[in-house]
């Protein structure tokens, strides 16, 4: 199931979302790069997840809006990694 839900992470984020208070194309470049790397380096998803989580936390602390697509992606990745760690 490696990366099954994440194969099109960057493309998913690039679509506009009515529920997002920040347009996905306005995401900081570093987050866009992390999302791109998730697609390109599936073996490094755990490390990239930690980078993404840390950066999103920084944005939240500053009060920045995060598109729901990105929040959903973060949760899905966490769930996948947790399932893999538990051998599911």
Helices and strands as residue ranges (DSSP letters): G 4-6, H 9-14, G 24-26, H 29-40, G 42-44, H 45-61, H 68-85
